[in-house]
Amino acid sequence: MSLAHHTVLVVDDNEAVRTAFDVLLSLHGVTVLTAANPSEALATLARESVDLVIQDMNFRREATSGEEGVALFREIRTRHPDVPVILLTAWTHLETAVELVKAGAADYIAKPWDDARLLTTVRNLLELRRAQTESRVMQRQRSEARAALAQDFDLCGIVYDSDVMHTLVSMATHVAHADVPVLITGPNGAGKEVIANIIHANSSVRDKPFLKVNLGALPNELMEAELFGTEAGAFTGARPRVGRFEAADDGTLFLDELGNLSATGQAKLLRVLQTGEFERLGSSVTRRTHVRVVAATNANLRQAIREGRFREDLFYRLNVIELEVPALADRKDDILPLARAFLQPGFSLAPDAERALLQYNWPGNVRELQNAIKRACLLSTTPTIGAAALNLPASAPSQTADEPVLDRASIEEALERARGVVAHAARDLGLSRQALYRRMEKLGLKLEPGRAQGG
């Protein structure tokens, strides 16, 4: 990195020292400003744009304690917290310099200094300051872009800070008015339903019905009845019932876990998407509906097509617009904002808890993070939640595409919350029902007699 176009302020009462720095740094293109005492230094900082300060610890011939240097450093940190400070110190002040580095000083250099080391230190600090400045500019631009988006659209309370999510949310708001199907893909628990909410809330039918169907929670024999309705006598105990397509007429229908739809259901869904026509189970009367379909899946539908489990024509009918929600591990900038949003009132996160949250890879995505914060608020004995209360693994476990690794306690808690309904517990943990059964078998977990197993 070139040192040119940077400004360094040298603060030392010794003119020879100031001159030496001026000569050395100027040879490398640095603009050097000098000050003989703290008041001159602070006045210069108030007047000029300075990238780095190199300051002595004493500014009077009779002074030896270093107190003046400490006072100047603290004043610079207060007034100009972003400006890095290098301390010039004699061996008698080494302990004080080390303490100031702990308090935020960028580095210290002993007198007499080594020119090569000094130049390396200056170059590294200026590069770091440039990177930090660019980062702050990007953060400010991101914040302004998010604020502008939130002002123009209903974002349904979504919390994010990453660029990838801002792009996704922006796309969701812009396709909302298009009367075409949308396919939302991504892992379980990543936030696909929130994106569906945003699409409906900003659509031309936002005041019309918005119905949701979790296809993964429905047995195949009930799925078609749920979607298209039934007539009396369609099956044992069947009564006339309006299906979701009929109930959502002129509105939006969100079909979650699309990959679970049966072959017959896929054929009927394709038909209603193409023609708007359907029949209730047990009826020959053709009905019409106009529904905007938003579908979501964590399955690889292209692979399912190759294996003959999903219709290719239905895929392309639904995939007019595809929005992919990334895993939480791929958008770490969102972890802490989400965690803070999930905290109960009166709670905060300790620094070690924040580090633990960032180090974990969240195989269960946002849903797992929400559960972890909820659990920590219940277990923490203080308003400040530490890493211990989070009870996260020290290192992220390996995972398969459809089966995040979860500890025994998390699964037991999910089953308890779901009152033994495996489908509900699986959804809570970001698993398929089959994946949860496999995990329970590996851990030797069995449902208590009389507890529900389906869902």
C-alpha positions as CSV (number, residue, x, y, z in Angstrom):
1,M,0.0,0.0,0.0
2,S,1.3,3.5,-0.9
3,L,1.5,6.0,1.9
4,A,0.9,8.9,-0.4
5,H,-2.3,11.1,0.1
6,H,-2.3,10.4,3.8
7,T,-1.8,12.9,6.7
8,V,0.1,12.1,9.9
9,L,0.3,14.3,12.9
10,V,3.5,14.1,15.0
11,V,3.3,15.4,18.5
12,D,6.6,15.9,20.3
13,D,8.3,18.7,22.2
14,N,11.6,17.9,20.7
15,E,12.1,19.7,17.4
16,A,14.7,17.2,16.2
17,V,12.2,14.3,16.6
18,R,9.6,16.2,14.7
19,T,12.0,16.9,11.9
20,A,13.2,13.3,11.8
21,F,9.6,12.1,11.3
22,D,8.9,14.8,8.8
23,V,11.8,13.7,6.6
24,L,11.2,10.0,7.0
25,L,7.5,10.0,6.2
26,S,7.6,12.8,3.6
27,L,10.0,10.6,1.5
28,H,7.1,8.1,1.2
29,G,4.5,10.7,0.2
30,V,3.0,11.3,3.6
31,T,1.8,14.8,4.5
32,V,3.3,15.5,7.9
33,L,1.8,17.9,10.4
34,T,3.6,18.6,13.7
35,A,2.8,19.9,17.1
36,A,5.0,20.6,20.1
37,N,2.4,20.1,22.8
38,P,-1.0,18.7,23.5
39,S,-2.9,22.0,23.0
40,E,-1.3,22.5,19.5
41,A,-2.1,18.8,18.7
42,L,-5.8,19.2,19.6
43,A,-6.1,22.4,17.7
44,T,-4.6,20.8,14.6
45,L,-6.9,17.8,14.9
46,A,-9.9,20.1,15.1
47,R,-8.7,22.0,12.0
48,E,-7.2,19.3,9.8
49,S,-8.2,15.9,8.5
50,V,-5.7,13.6,10.1
51,D,-5.3,9.8,9.3
52,L,-2.9,8.9,12.1
53,V,-1.3,10.5,15.2
54,I,2.2,9.7,16.5
55,Q,2.5,11.2,20.0
56,D,5.2,11.4,22.7
57,M,4.5,10.6,26.4
58,N,6.0,13.8,27.8
59,F,6.0,17.4,26.5
60,R,8.2,19.3,28.9
61,R,11.9,18.8,29.5
62,E,11.4,18.3,33.3
63,A,8.4,15.9,32.9
64,T,9.1,12.2,33.2
65,S,5.9,10.6,34.4
66,G,4.1,10.2,31.1
67,E,0.9,11.7,32.6
68,E,0.8,14.4,29.9
69,G,0.9,11.7,27.2
70,V,-1.9,9.7,28.9
71,A,-4.1,12.8,29.1
72,L,-3.5,13.7,25.5
73,F,-4.2,10.1,24.3
74,R,-7.5,10.0,26.3
75,E,-8.6,13.4,24.9
76,I,-7.9,12.3,21.3
77,R,-9.9,9.1,21.9
78,T,-12.8,11.2,23.2
79,R,-12.8,13.8,20.5
80,H,-11.6,11.7,17.5
81,P,-12.3,8.0,18.3
82,D,-11.6,6.8,14.8
83,V,-8.1,8.2,14.5
84,P,-5.4,5.6,15.4
85,V,-2.7,6.7,17.8
86,I,0.9,5.4,18.0
87,L,2.7,6.1,21.3
88,L,6.4,7.1,21.4
89,T,7.8,5.7,24.6
90,A,11.1,5.4,26.5
91,W,11.6,2.1,28.4
92,T,10.6,3.9,31.6
93,H,7.1,4.4,30.1
94,L,6.7,0.9,28.6
95,E,4.2,-0.4,31.2
96,T,2.0,2.8,30.7
97,A,2.2,2.4,26.9
98,V,1.0,-1.2,27.2
99,E,-1.9,-0.2,29.3
100,L,-2.9,2.5,26.8
101,V,-2.8,-0.1,24.0
102,K,-5.3,-2.1,26.0
103,A,-7.4,1.1,26.2
104,G,-7.4,1.6,22.5
105,A,-4.0,2.9,21.3
106,A,-3.0,1.4,18.0
107,D,0.6,0.6,18.9
108,Y,3.7,1.9,20.7
109,I,7.2,2.4,19.5
110,A,10.2,2.7,21.7
111,K,12.8,5.5,21.3
112,P,15.1,5.3,19.5
113,W,12.9,3.7,16.8
114,D,13.7,1.5,13.9
115,D,12.7,3.3,10.6
116,A,11.7,0.1,8.9
117,R,9.4,-1.1,11.7
118,L,7.9,2.4,12.0
119,L,7.1,2.5,8.3
120,T,5.5,-1.0,8.5
121,T,3.4,0.0,11.5
122,V,2.2,3.2,9.8
123,R,1.4,1.4,6.6
124,N,-0.6,-1.3,8.4
125,L,-2.5,1.2,10.5
126,L,-3.4,3.4,7.5
127,E,-4.5,0.4,5.5
128,L,-6.7,-0.7,8.5
129,R,-8.2,2.8,8.8
130,R,-9.0,2.8,5.1
131,A,-10.7,-0.5,5.3
132,Q,-12.7,0.6,8.4
133,T,-13.7,3.8,6.7
134,E,-14.9,1.9,3.7
135,S,-16.8,-0.5,5.9
136,R,-18.5,2.4,7.8
137,V,-19.5,4.0,4.5
138,M,-20.9,0.7,3.3
139,Q,-22.8,0.2,6.5
140,R,-24.2,3.7,6.3
141,Q,-25.3,3.1,2.7
142,R,-26.9,-0.2,3.7
143,S,-28.7,1.4,6.5
144,E,-30.0,4.2,4.3
145,A,-31.0,1.7,1.6
146,R,-32.9,-0.4,4.2
147,A,-34.6,2.7,5.6
148,A,-35.7,3.8,2.1
149,L,-37.1,0.3,1.4
150,A,-39.0,0.2,4.7
151,Q,-40.4,3.6,4.0
152,D,-41.7,2.6,0.5
153,F,-42.9,-0.9,1.3
154,D,-44.4,-3.0,4.1
155,L,-41.5,-5.3,5.2
156,C,-43.6,-7.2,7.8
157,G,-41.1,-6.6,10.5
158,I,-38.3,-8.6,8.9
159,V,-34.9,-8.1,10.6
160,Y,-31.7,-8.2,8.6
161,D,-28.4,-6.4,8.0
162,S,-26.7,-8.4,5.2
163,D,-26.4,-7.3,1.6
164,V,-27.7,-10.7,0.4
165,M,-31.0,-10.3,2.4
166,H,-31.4,-6.7,1.3
167,T,-31.2,-7.8,-2.3
168,L,-33.7,-10.6,-1.6
169,V,-36.2,-8.4,0.2
170,S,-35.9,-5.7,-2.5
171,M,-36.7,-8.4,-5.2
172,A,-39.6,-9.6,-3.1
173,T,-41.1,-6.1,-3.0
174,H,-40.6,-5.5,-6.7
175,V,-42.2,-8.7,-7.8
176,A,-45.1,-8.3,-5.4
177,H,-47.3,-6.5,-7.9
178,A,-46.7,-9.0,-10.7
179,D,-49.6,-11.4,-10.9
180,V,-47.4,-14.4,-11.5
181,P,-46.5,-17.4,-9.3
182,V,-43.4,-17.1,-7.1
183,L,-41.2,-20.0,-5.9
184,I,-39.3,-19.4,-2.7
185,T,-36.5,-21.8,-2.1
186,G,-34.1,-22.3,0.8
187,P,-33.4,-24.4,3.9
188,N,-35.9,-25.0,6.7
189,G,-36.2,-22.2,9.2
190,A,-34.4,-19.6,7.0
191,G,-37.4,-17.3,6.7
192,K,-39.3,-18.3,3.5
193,E,-42.7,-17.6,5.1
194,V,-41.6,-14.0,5.9
195,I,-40.7,-13.4,2.3
196,A,-44.1,-14.7,1.3
197,N,-45.7,-12.3,3.8
198,I,-43.8,-9.4,2.2
199,I,-44.9,-10.4,-1.3
200,H,-48.6,-10.5,-0.3
201,A,-48.4,-7.3,1.9
202,N,-47.1,-5.3,-1.1
203,S,-49.3,-6.9,-3.8
204,S,-52.3,-5.4,-5.4
205,V,-54.4,-8.0,-3.5
206,R,-53.0,-7.2,0.0
207,D,-56.5,-6.4,1.2
208,K,-57.8,-9.8,-0.1
209,P,-57.5,-13.2,1.6
210,F,-54.0,-14.5,2.4
211,L,-54.1,-18.2,3.3
212,K,-51.3,-20.6,4.2
213,V,-51.1,-24.3,3.8
214,N,-48.2,-26.4,5.2
215,L,-48.2,-29.3,2.8
216,G,-45.6,-31.1,4.9
217,A,-47.9,-31.3,7.9
218,L,-50.8,-32.9,5.9
219,P,-51.1,-36.6,5.1
220,N,-51.4,-37.2,1.4
221,E,-55.0,-38.4,1.7
222,L,-56.0,-35.1,3.2
223,M,-53.9,-32.8,1.1
224,E,-56.3,-32.6,-1.9
225,A,-59.3,-32.1,0.4
226,E,-57.5,-29.2,2.1
227,L,-56.6,-27.5,-1.2
228,F,-59.7,-28.1,-3.3
229,G,-62.5,-28.8,-0.7
230,T,-64.9,-31.8,-0.4
231,E,-68.5,-32.7,-1.0
232,A,-70.6,-34.9,1.3
233,G,-69.8,-38.5,0.8
234,A,-66.4,-37.9,-0.9
235,F,-65.0,-40.3,1.7
236,T,-66.2,-41.7,5.0
237,G,-67.3,-38.8,7.3
238,A,-66.8,-36.2,4.6
239,R,-68.9,-33.1,4.8
240,P,-69.2,-30.1,2.3
241,R,-66.1,-28.0,2.8
242,V,-64.5,-25.1,1.0
243,G,-60.9,-25.7,0.1
244,R,-58.1,-23.2,0.3
245,F,-58.1,-22.3,-3.4
246,E,-61.8,-21.5,-3.2
247,A,-61.4,-19.6,0.1
248,A,-58.4,-17.6,-1.2
249,D,-60.2,-16.4,-4.4
250,D,-58.9,-13.1,-5.6
251,G,-56.1,-13.2,-2.9
252,T,-52.9,-15.1,-2.3
253,L,-52.3,-18.8,-1.4
254,F,-49.0,-19.7,0.2
255,L,-48.1,-23.4,-0.3
256,D,-45.3,-24.3,2.1
257,E,-43.2,-27.5,1.7
258,L,-44.3,-27.9,-1.9
259,G,-42.0,-30.9,-2.5
260,N,-44.4,-33.0,-0.3
261,L,-47.3,-32.6,-2.8
262,S,-48.5,-36.0,-4.1
263,A,-48.5,-36.8,-7.8
264,T,-52.3,-36.4,-8.0
265,G,-52.1,-33.1,-6.1
266,Q,-49.4,-31.9,-8.5
267,A,-51.6,-32.6,-11.5
268,K,-54.5,-30.7,-10.0
269,L,-52.3,-27.8,-8.9
270,L,-51.0,-27.5,-12.5
271,R,-54.5,-27.4,-13.8
272,V,-55.7,-24.7,-11.5
273,L,-52.6,-22.6,-12.2
274,Q,-53.2,-23.0,-16.0
275,T,-57.0,-22.6,-16.1
276,G,-58.2,-21.5,-12.7
277,E,-60.5,-24.5,-12.7
278,F,-60.9,-27.3,-10.1
279,E,-63.4,-29.7,-8.6
280,R,-64.0,-30.5,-5.0
281,L,-63.4,-34.0,-4.0
282,G,-66.6,-36.0,-4.6
283,S,-68.0,-33.5,-7.0
284,S,-68.2,-33.2,-10.8
285,V,-69.0,-29.5,-10.7
286,T,-66.2,-27.4,-12.1
287,R,-65.4,-24.3,-10.1
288,R,-63.3,-21.3,-11.0
289,T,-60.9,-19.3,-8.9
290,H,-58.3,-16.6,-9.4
291,V,-55.5,-17.0,-6.9
292,R,-51.9,-15.7,-6.8
293,V,-49.8,-18.7,-5.7
294,V,-46.6,-18.3,-3.7
295,A,-44.9,-21.6,-3.1
296,A,-41.9,-22.5,-0.9
297,T,-39.7,-25.6,-0.6
298,N,-36.5,-26.7,1.0
299,A,-36.3,-29.6,-1.5
300,N,-34.2,-29.7,-4.6
301,L,-37.0,-29.8,-7.1
302,R,-34.7,-30.1,-10.1
303,Q,-33.3,-33.3,-8.5
304,A,-36.9,-34.4,-7.8
305,I,-37.8,-33.9,-11.4
306,R,-34.8,-36.1,-12.5
307,E,-36.0,-38.8,-10.1
308,G,-39.6,-38.6,-11.3
309,R,-41.0,-37.3,-8.0
310,F,-42.0,-33.8,-9.3
311,R,-43.6,-32.7,-12.5
312,E,-41.3,-30.6,-14.7
313,D,-44.3,-28.7,-16.2
314,L,-45.5,-27.8,-12.8
315,F,-42.0,-26.6,-11.7
316,Y,-41.7,-24.2,-14.7
317,R,-45.3,-23.0,-14.1
318,L,-44.4,-22.1,-10.5
319,N,-40.9,-21.0,-11.2
320,V,-41.8,-17.8,-13.1
321,I,-39.9,-15.9,-10.4
322,E,-37.6,-17.8,-7.9
323,L,-36.4,-16.2,-4.7
324,E,-33.7,-18.1,-2.8
325,V,-33.4,-17.5,0.9
326,P,-29.9,-18.2,2.0
327,A,-29.0,-20.2,5.2
328,L,-28.2,-18.1,8.2
329,A,-24.6,-19.4,8.1
330,D,-24.3,-17.6,4.8
331,R,-25.4,-14.3,6.1
332,K,-23.6,-13.8,9.4
333,D,-24.3,-10.1,9.4
334,D,-27.9,-11.0,10.3
335,I,-27.2,-13.1,13.3
336,L,-26.7,-10.4,16.0
337,P,-29.6,-8.2,14.8
338,L,-31.9,-11.2,14.8
339,A,-30.7,-12.3,18.2
340,R,-31.3,-8.9,19.7
341,A,-34.7,-8.7,18.1
342,F,-35.6,-12.1,19.7
343,L,-34.5,-11.0,23.2
344,Q,-37.3,-10.5,25.8
345,P,-37.6,-7.0,27.2
346,G,-35.0,-6.2,29.8
347,F,-32.4,-8.7,28.4
348,S,-29.1,-8.0,26.6
349,L,-26.3,-10.1,25.2
350,A,-22.8,-10.2,26.8
351,P,-19.8,-9.9,24.5
352,D,-19.0,-13.6,25.0
353,A,-22.5,-14.5,24.0
354,E,-22.3,-12.5,20.8
355,R,-19.0,-14.2,20.0
356,A,-20.6,-17.6,20.6
357,L,-23.6,-16.7,18.4
358,L,-21.3,-15.7,15.5
359,Q,-19.1,-18.8,15.8
360,Y,-21.9,-21.3,15.6
361,N,-23.1,-22.3,12.1
362,W,-26.9,-22.5,12.9
363,P,-28.0,-25.6,11.0
364,G,-31.6,-24.9,12.1
365,N,-31.2,-21.3,10.7
366,V,-33.4,-18.4,12.1
367,R,-35.8,-20.8,13.8
368,E,-33.0,-22.4,15.8
369,L,-31.6,-19.0,16.7
370,Q,-35.0,-17.8,17.9
371,N,-35.4,-20.9,20.1
372,A,-31.9,-20.5,21.5
373,I,-32.5,-16.9,22.5
374,K,-35.9,-17.8,24.0
375,R,-34.3,-20.6,26.0
376,A,-31.5,-18.4,27.1
377,C,-33.9,-15.7,28.4
378,L,-35.7,-18.4,30.4
379,L,-32.5,-19.9,31.8
380,S,-30.3,-16.8,32.4
381,T,-30.1,-15.8,36.1
382,T,-29.2,-12.2,35.1
383,P,-30.5,-9.7,32.6
384,T,-27.2,-9.9,30.7
385,I,-27.1,-13.2,28.8
386,G,-23.7,-14.9,28.7
387,A,-22.5,-17.6,26.5
388,A,-23.1,-20.3,29.1
389,A,-26.9,-19.5,29.0
390,L,-27.0,-20.1,25.3
391,N,-25.7,-23.6,25.7
392,L,-24.4,-23.8,22.2
393,P,-21.9,-26.4,21.0
394,A,-18.2,-25.2,21.2
395,S,-17.9,-25.9,17.5
396,A,-20.5,-26.3,14.8
397,P,-21.3,-29.9,14.1
398,S,-21.4,-31.3,10.6
399,Q,-24.7,-31.6,8.9
400,T,-26.4,-33.2,6.0
401,A,-28.5,-31.4,3.5
402,D,-31.8,-32.4,5.1
403,E,-30.8,-33.3,8.7
404,P,-29.2,-30.6,10.9
405,V,-27.5,-32.0,13.9
406,L,-29.3,-31.2,17.1
407,D,-28.5,-32.2,20.7
408,R,-30.8,-34.5,22.7
409,A,-32.0,-31.7,24.9
410,S,-33.2,-29.5,22.0
411,I,-35.1,-32.4,20.5
412,E,-36.7,-33.3,23.8
413,E,-37.7,-29.7,24.4
414,A,-39.2,-29.5,20.9
415,L,-41.2,-32.7,21.5
416,E,-42.5,-31.4,24.8
417,R,-43.6,-28.0,23.3
418,A,-45.3,-29.9,20.5
419,R,-47.0,-32.3,23.0
420,G,-45.5,-35.3,21.2
421,V,-46.7,-34.3,17.7
422,V,-43.6,-35.2,15.7
423,A,-44.6,-33.1,12.6
424,H,-44.9,-30.0,14.8
425,A,-41.7,-30.7,16.6
426,A,-39.9,-31.3,13.3
427,R,-41.1,-28.0,11.9
428,D,-40.0,-26.2,15.0
429,L,-36.5,-27.7,14.7
430,G,-36.2,-27.1,11.0
431,L,-36.3,-30.8,10.1
432,S,-38.5,-33.0,8.0
433,R,-40.7,-35.5,10.0
434,Q,-38.6,-38.4,8.6
435,A,-35.3,-36.7,9.6
436,L,-36.6,-36.1,13.1
437,Y,-37.5,-39.8,13.4
438,R,-34.0,-40.8,12.2
439,R,-32.5,-38.4,14.8
440,M,-34.7,-39.8,17.6
441,E,-33.7,-43.3,16.6
442,K,-30.0,-42.5,16.8
443,L,-30.4,-40.9,20.2
444,G,-32.6,-43.7,21.5
445,L,-35.5,-41.3,22.1
446,K,-39.0,-42.8,22.2
447,L,-42.4,-41.1,22.6
448,E,-44.2,-41.8,25.7
449,P,-47.2,-44.1,25.4
450,G,-50.3,-42.2,24.3
451,R,-48.4,-39.3,22.9
452,A,-49.2,-38.2,19.3
453,Q,-46.9,-39.2,16.6
454,G,-48.3,-37.8,13.4
455,G,-49.5,-34.4,12.6
